[in-house]
Amino acid sequence: MKKAIFTIAVSSMLAIAAWAQNQPYITRVYDFQPAPGQFVNTMPQYKAGEPRDSVVARASKALCGYWDIDDGDTLGMVYKPGMVSLGSYGGYVVFGFDHPVVNVAGDYDFQVFGNAFQGSSTALQGGSSEPGIVMVSCDVNHNGVPDDPWYELAGSDYYNAKTQHGYSITYYRPASEQGTYDGSVWHSYIKWTSNDVNPDSTSGYVEKNTFHAQSYWPMWVAGDTLSFSGTKLAGNAIDQSGQGSMWVQLFMDWGYVDNRPDYDPYSGNAYAEGQNRGFKIDWAVDAGGHPVVLDYIDYVKVYCGTLQSCGWIGETSTEVAGAVDFHPQAVAHPLEGDANADGRVDVSDVTTVINLILGQAVDGYNPVQADVNGDAKLDVSDITSVNNIILLH
């Protein structure tokens, strides 16, 4: 009996120790707002009359999965996430871990899973690819909610001439659940308007297909409009058949969710050529496209980055199926060049150093970090050092 009690006690301590470690997978969804789409109100399932908070909680339950402590001699934990759909362009989800995700120099920092796959009936690099744009944020004000500045992770198409920055779109609640039917889709279903640079693309409709009969409008939204803004990627879908029967969505090179089949280091499988390797915090840029150096992040936002319809297949809608930190036990170190101690290195740190050199009062600055080159004095060389740190990223 004593041996049994001792065994139980040891097992309990092992379980507590395991839980005390930073969990590699996400533990909370802070916000979830899909744009209209064919899987809206079903992924996750909407229950009539429930408020937005309940829908967010349902998304959290789906994406955070659960840990399963195995019986027997081996203590194991299993991540079993579900999936949520972000709908058409702009629909998003915001989530976080039980710890900051540290920027490990030169390495991929985290992965966000989707359900992209290579088509078996095409020689093209593509199949199902519904790219989602990733943004990251630090809890600078330490209030535990994602209300600080966001930074986009600049993927392979960020600087593409066809990519639109500062794009905005508004969707309008449909007057009825049907539009103009052609035998496979209802065309004039959910109207949208945008500030697209192409005059022919400033308005259109989210179409409804025959496979999903429920409303594509998020039913918990009280108003008659939904608006989103951000970066819009060029469409990646082609009708390979020329008759609307075989659509292929081409893979983008890197840096997007649900774009390519995903690599998961915790699966035990080796990386395969062509997979999505993950995301680097080093890719962060501010609203103007300028590189931003972040030592760590607390929050991740993913939103659907394309606006396109693929006939009977429906609209392109990013799906998210969980996320993982590649280095959950990594520790953040003081950020070189963070003169104003706001958790990032950008042009504001250059301004801080300049003001200090000029003898102006600066609140909250880090005197050690302001001496960027470590020569025990503040001068123009520190300005150069901050600029170099920003440019190198």
C-alpha positions as CSV (number, residue, x, y, z in Angstrom):
1,M,0.0,0.0,0.0
2,K,2.8,2.4,0.9
3,K,4.5,1.6,-2.4
4,A,1.2,2.3,-4.2
5,I,0.8,5.6,-2.4
6,F,4.4,6.6,-3.2
7,T,3.9,5.7,-6.9
8,I,0.7,7.9,-7.0
9,A,2.5,10.8,-5.3
10,V,5.5,10.6,-7.7
11,S,3.1,10.5,-10.7
12,S,1.2,13.5,-9.3
13,M,4.5,15.4,-8.9
14,L,5.5,14.5,-12.5
15,A,2.2,15.8,-13.8
16,I,2.6,19.0,-11.9
17,A,6.1,19.4,-13.1
18,A,5.0,18.8,-16.7
19,W,2.3,21.4,-16.4
20,A,4.7,23.8,-14.8
21,Q,6.7,23.9,-18.1
22,N,5.7,26.4,-20.8
23,Q,3.2,24.6,-23.0
24,P,4.3,24.6,-26.7
25,Y,0.7,24.9,-28.0
26,I,-1.7,27.9,-27.7
27,T,-3.8,28.1,-24.6
28,R,-6.2,31.0,-25.3
29,V,-8.2,32.6,-28.1
30,Y,-8.7,36.3,-27.4
31,D,-10.9,37.3,-30.4
32,F,-12.5,35.6,-33.3
33,Q,-14.4,37.4,-36.1
34,P,-14.7,35.7,-39.4
35,A,-15.8,37.5,-42.6
36,P,-18.8,35.9,-44.5
37,G,-18.0,32.5,-45.8
38,Q,-19.3,29.0,-46.5
39,F,-18.0,27.5,-43.2
40,V,-19.1,30.4,-41.0
41,N,-21.6,29.4,-38.3
42,T,-20.3,25.8,-38.6
43,M,-16.6,26.1,-37.8
44,P,-17.1,26.6,-34.9
45,Q,-20.8,25.7,-34.7
46,Y,-23.0,28.7,-33.8
47,K,-25.9,28.2,-31.5
48,A,-28.9,30.4,-32.0
49,G,-29.0,33.5,-29.8
50,E,-25.5,33.1,-28.3
51,P,-23.4,36.2,-27.8
52,R,-20.0,37.0,-29.4
53,D,-18.2,35.9,-26.2
54,S,-19.6,32.4,-26.4
55,V,-18.5,32.1,-30.0
56,V,-15.0,33.2,-29.0
57,A,-15.0,30.7,-26.2
58,R,-16.0,28.0,-28.7
59,A,-13.2,29.0,-31.0
60,S,-10.8,28.8,-28.1
61,K,-12.0,25.3,-27.2
62,A,-11.5,24.2,-30.8
63,L,-8.0,25.7,-31.3
64,C,-6.5,25.1,-27.8
65,G,-7.4,21.4,-27.9
66,Y,-6.5,19.6,-24.7
67,W,-3.7,17.8,-22.9
68,D,-4.2,14.1,-22.2
69,I,-2.2,12.5,-19.3
70,D,-1.8,8.8,-20.2
71,D,-2.2,6.0,-17.8
72,G,0.5,3.5,-17.1
73,D,4.2,4.0,-16.7
74,T,4.5,6.8,-19.3
75,L,3.3,10.3,-18.7
76,G,2.3,11.9,-22.1
77,M,0.5,14.9,-23.3
78,V,-1.5,15.0,-26.5
79,Y,-2.5,18.1,-28.4
80,K,-5.9,17.6,-30.2
81,P,-7.0,20.9,-31.8
82,G,-10.0,21.4,-34.0
83,M,-10.2,24.0,-36.7
84,V,-11.9,27.4,-37.4
85,S,-12.6,29.1,-40.6
86,L,-11.9,32.8,-41.1
87,G,-14.3,33.3,-44.0
88,S,-13.5,35.7,-46.8
89,Y,-10.9,38.5,-46.8
90,G,-10.2,40.1,-43.5
91,G,-11.8,37.5,-41.2
92,Y,-9.4,36.9,-38.2
93,V,-8.6,35.1,-35.0
94,V,-6.3,36.3,-32.2
95,F,-4.6,33.9,-29.8
96,G,-1.7,33.4,-27.4
97,F,0.3,31.0,-25.4
98,D,0.9,30.7,-21.7
99,H,4.2,32.4,-22.1
100,P,5.9,34.9,-24.5
101,V,7.2,33.4,-27.7
102,V,10.9,34.3,-27.8
103,N,12.6,35.4,-31.0
104,V,15.4,32.8,-31.3
105,A,18.1,34.4,-33.6
106,G,18.2,32.8,-37.0
107,D,15.5,30.2,-36.3
108,Y,11.9,29.7,-37.1
109,D,10.0,30.7,-33.9
110,F,6.5,29.2,-34.2
111,Q,4.0,27.5,-36.5
112,V,0.3,28.1,-37.3
113,F,-1.4,25.1,-38.7
114,G,-3.9,25.1,-41.6
115,N,-5.3,22.4,-43.9
116,A,-3.5,23.2,-47.2
117,F,-2.5,20.3,-49.5
118,Q,-0.8,19.6,-52.8
119,G,-3.3,18.7,-55.5
120,S,-3.0,15.2,-56.8
121,S,-4.3,15.9,-60.3
122,T,-2.1,18.9,-61.2
123,A,1.5,19.2,-62.0
124,L,1.5,22.8,-60.6
125,Q,2.8,23.7,-57.2
126,G,-0.6,24.1,-55.6
127,G,-3.9,22.5,-54.7
128,S,-5.7,23.9,-51.8
129,S,-3.9,27.1,-50.7
130,E,-5.9,29.8,-48.8
131,P,-3.2,32.2,-47.5
132,G,-3.6,33.8,-44.1
133,I,-1.5,36.8,-43.1
134,V,0.2,36.7,-39.7
135,M,0.5,39.7,-37.3
136,V,2.2,39.7,-33.9
137,S,2.1,42.0,-30.9
138,C,3.9,42.5,-27.5
139,D,2.0,43.1,-24.3
140,V,3.9,46.4,-23.8
141,N,1.4,47.8,-21.3
142,H,1.3,44.6,-19.3
143,N,-2.5,44.5,-19.1
144,G,-2.9,40.9,-20.4
145,V,-5.0,41.8,-23.5
146,P,-4.0,42.4,-27.1
147,D,-4.4,46.1,-27.3
148,D,-0.9,47.1,-28.2
149,P,0.5,47.8,-31.7
150,W,0.4,45.0,-34.3
151,Y,3.2,44.2,-36.7
152,E,2.8,42.2,-39.9
153,L,5.2,39.3,-40.6
154,A,6.2,40.2,-44.1
155,G,5.8,37.0,-46.1
156,S,7.2,36.3,-49.6
157,D,4.5,38.4,-51.3
158,Y,4.6,41.4,-49.0
159,Y,6.6,43.5,-51.5
160,N,4.9,42.1,-54.6
161,A,3.7,44.9,-56.9
162,K,0.2,43.2,-56.9
163,T,-0.1,43.2,-53.1
164,Q,-2.2,46.1,-51.7
165,H,-1.4,47.7,-48.4
166,G,-4.0,49.8,-46.6
167,Y,-6.8,47.8,-48.2
168,S,-10.3,48.0,-46.6
169,I,-13.5,46.2,-47.3
170,T,-17.1,46.3,-46.0
171,Y,-19.6,43.4,-46.2
172,Y,-23.4,44.0,-46.1
173,R,-25.9,41.7,-44.4
174,P,-27.9,39.9,-47.1
175,A,-31.5,40.7,-47.5
176,S,-32.2,37.0,-48.2
177,E,-30.4,33.7,-48.2
178,Q,-30.4,33.4,-51.9
179,G,-29.1,35.3,-54.9
180,T,-29.0,34.7,-58.6
181,Y,-28.7,30.9,-59.1
182,D,-26.9,29.4,-62.1
183,G,-27.2,25.7,-61.2
184,S,-24.1,25.6,-58.9
185,V,-23.8,28.9,-57.1
186,W,-25.9,31.9,-56.0
187,H,-24.0,34.9,-57.3
188,S,-25.6,38.0,-55.9
189,Y,-25.6,36.9,-52.2
190,I,-23.5,39.0,-49.8
191,K,-22.5,42.3,-51.2
192,W,-19.1,43.9,-50.5
193,T,-17.4,47.2,-51.4
194,S,-13.7,48.1,-51.1
195,N,-11.1,50.7,-51.9
196,D,-9.3,48.3,-54.3
197,V,-6.9,50.1,-56.7
198,N,-8.5,48.3,-59.6
199,P,-11.7,50.2,-60.5
200,D,-13.3,46.9,-61.6
201,S,-12.8,45.3,-58.2
202,T,-14.3,47.9,-55.8
203,S,-17.5,45.9,-55.4
204,G,-18.8,42.4,-55.7
205,Y,-20.5,39.5,-53.9
206,V,-19.6,36.6,-51.7
207,E,-21.2,33.7,-53.6
208,K,-23.1,30.8,-52.0
209,N,-22.6,27.2,-53.2
210,T,-24.9,24.2,-53.0
211,F,-22.8,22.4,-50.4
212,H,-23.4,24.7,-47.5
213,A,-27.0,25.9,-47.1
214,Q,-26.6,27.8,-43.8
215,S,-26.2,31.6,-43.7
216,Y,-22.7,32.7,-44.5
217,W,-23.2,35.9,-42.4
218,P,-21.8,35.6,-38.8
219,M,-25.1,35.3,-37.0
220,W,-23.9,36.8,-33.7
221,V,-23.0,40.1,-35.4
222,A,-25.8,42.6,-34.6
223,G,-25.1,45.3,-37.2
224,D,-25.8,45.2,-40.9
225,T,-22.1,45.7,-42.0
226,L,-18.8,44.1,-41.3
227,S,-15.5,46.0,-42.1
228,F,-11.9,44.8,-42.2
229,S,-8.6,46.3,-43.3
230,G,-5.0,45.3,-43.8
231,T,-2.8,43.9,-46.5
232,K,-4.5,42.2,-49.5
233,L,-2.6,39.5,-51.4
234,A,-3.2,38.9,-55.1
235,G,-5.5,36.1,-56.0
236,N,-3.8,32.7,-56.4
237,A,-6.5,30.6,-58.0
238,I,-6.7,29.5,-61.6
239,D,-9.3,27.5,-63.4
240,Q,-7.1,24.8,-64.9
241,S,-10.0,23.2,-66.8
242,G,-11.1,26.5,-68.4
243,Q,-14.6,25.4,-67.8
244,G,-14.9,26.1,-64.1
245,S,-14.6,22.4,-63.1
246,M,-11.0,22.2,-61.8
247,W,-9.7,25.0,-59.7
248,V,-6.1,25.1,-58.4
249,Q,-4.8,27.5,-55.8
250,L,-1.1,28.1,-56.3
251,F,1.2,28.1,-53.3
252,M,3.0,31.3,-52.3
253,D,6.6,30.8,-51.4
254,W,6.6,31.3,-47.7
255,G,5.2,33.3,-44.7
256,Y,1.5,32.5,-44.8
257,V,-0.9,30.3,-42.9
258,D,-2.9,27.6,-44.7
259,N,-0.7,28.2,-47.8
260,R,1.4,25.0,-47.9
261,P,1.3,21.7,-46.0
262,D,2.7,22.4,-42.6
263,Y,5.9,21.1,-40.8
264,D,5.3,20.1,-37.2
265,P,8.5,19.3,-35.2
266,Y,6.5,17.7,-32.5
267,S,4.9,15.1,-34.9
268,G,8.1,13.1,-35.1
269,N,8.2,13.5,-38.9
270,A,11.1,15.1,-40.6
271,Y,10.7,18.3,-42.7
272,A,9.7,17.6,-46.2
273,E,10.7,19.8,-49.1
274,G,8.0,22.3,-50.0
275,Q,6.3,22.4,-46.5
276,N,5.6,25.5,-44.6
277,R,8.6,25.7,-42.2
278,G,6.9,28.1,-39.9
279,F,7.3,31.8,-39.0
280,K,10.1,34.0,-37.9
281,I,9.5,37.0,-35.6
282,D,12.4,38.6,-37.5
283,W,10.0,39.2,-40.4
284,A,8.0,41.8,-38.4
285,V,7.4,45.2,-40.1
286,D,5.4,48.2,-38.9
287,A,2.5,49.8,-40.8
288,G,4.9,51.6,-43.1
289,G,6.8,48.5,-44.0
290,H,9.8,49.3,-41.9
291,P,11.6,46.4,-40.1
292,V,10.9,46.1,-36.4
293,V,13.1,44.2,-34.0
294,L,11.1,42.2,-31.4
295,D,12.7,40.2,-28.7
296,Y,9.5,38.3,-28.1
297,I,5.8,38.4,-28.8
298,D,2.7,37.7,-26.7
299,Y,-0.1,37.6,-29.3
300,V,-0.7,36.3,-32.8
301,K,-3.3,37.4,-35.2
302,V,-4.2,35.6,-38.4
303,Y,-6.5,37.0,-41.0
304,C,-7.6,35.8,-44.5
305,G,-5.4,37.6,-47.0
306,T,-7.2,37.1,-50.3
307,L,-10.5,38.0,-51.8
308,Q,-11.5,35.6,-54.5
309,S,-14.2,33.1,-55.5
310,C,-13.4,29.7,-57.1
311,G,-16.8,28.9,-58.6
312,W,-18.5,25.8,-57.2
313,I,-15.7,25.4,-54.6
314,G,-16.6,28.8,-53.1
315,E,-14.7,31.7,-51.6
316,T,-11.1,31.4,-50.5
317,S,-11.2,31.2,-46.7
318,T,-8.2,30.7,-44.5
319,E,-8.6,27.8,-42.0
320,V,-6.6,27.7,-38.7
321,A,-6.0,24.5,-36.9
322,G,-3.9,25.4,-33.9
323,A,-0.3,26.7,-33.4
324,V,2.9,25.7,-31.7
325,D,5.9,27.5,-30.2
326,F,9.1,25.9,-31.5
327,H,11.1,27.0,-28.4
328,P,8.7,27.1,-25.5
329,Q,11.4,27.1,-22.8
330,A,13.5,29.9,-24.4
331,V,14.1,33.0,-22.3
332,A,14.0,36.5,-23.6
333,H,17.1,38.6,-23.1
334,P,17.4,42.4,-23.0
335,L,16.8,43.7,-26.4
336,E,19.8,45.4,-27.9
337,G,18.9,48.9,-29.1
338,D,15.6,49.2,-27.2
339,A,16.4,52.6,-25.8
340,N,12.9,53.5,-24.8
341,A,12.3,50.0,-23.2
342,D,9.0,49.3,-25.1
343,G,9.9,45.8,-26.1
344,R,10.9,46.5,-29.7
345,V,13.5,48.3,-31.7
346,D,12.3,50.8,-34.3
347,V,12.6,54.5,-35.3
348,S,11.2,55.6,-31.9
349,D,14.4,54.3,-30.3
350,V,16.4,56.5,-32.7
351,T,14.3,59.5,-31.5
352,T,14.9,58.6,-27.9
353,V,18.7,58.4,-28.3
354,I,18.7,61.8,-30.2
355,N,16.7,63.4,-27.5
356,L,19.0,62.1,-24.8
357,I,22.0,63.4,-26.7
358,L,20.4,66.8,-26.9
359,G,19.8,66.8,-23.2
360,Q,16.0,66.6,-23.4
361,A,14.0,64.8,-20.7
362,V,12.8,61.3,-21.7
363,D,10.4,59.3,-19.6
364,G,10.9,55.6,-19.1
365,Y,14.1,55.1,-21.1
366,N,16.6,52.4,-20.4
367,P,20.0,54.0,-19.7
368,V,21.9,50.8,-20.4
369,Q,20.1,50.0,-23.6
370,A,20.3,53.6,-24.8
371,D,24.1,53.2,-24.8
372,V,23.7,50.9,-27.8
373,N,27.4,50.4,-28.6
374,G,28.4,50.0,-24.9
375,D,31.1,52.6,-24.9
376,A,29.8,54.3,-21.7
377,K,28.7,57.5,-23.5
378,L,25.8,58.7,-25.6
379,D,26.7,60.2,-29.0
380,V,26.0,60.0,-32.7
381,S,27.6,56.5,-32.8
382,D,24.7,55.2,-30.8
383,I,22.3,56.6,-33.3
384,T,24.2,54.7,-36.0
385,S,24.1,51.5,-34.0
386,V,20.3,51.6,-33.6
387,N,19.9,52.3,-37.3
388,N,22.1,49.3,-38.1
389,I,20.1,47.0,-35.8
390,I,16.9,48.0,-37.6
391,L,18.4,47.7,-41.1
392,L,20.0,44.3,-40.4
393,H,16.5,42.9,-39.7
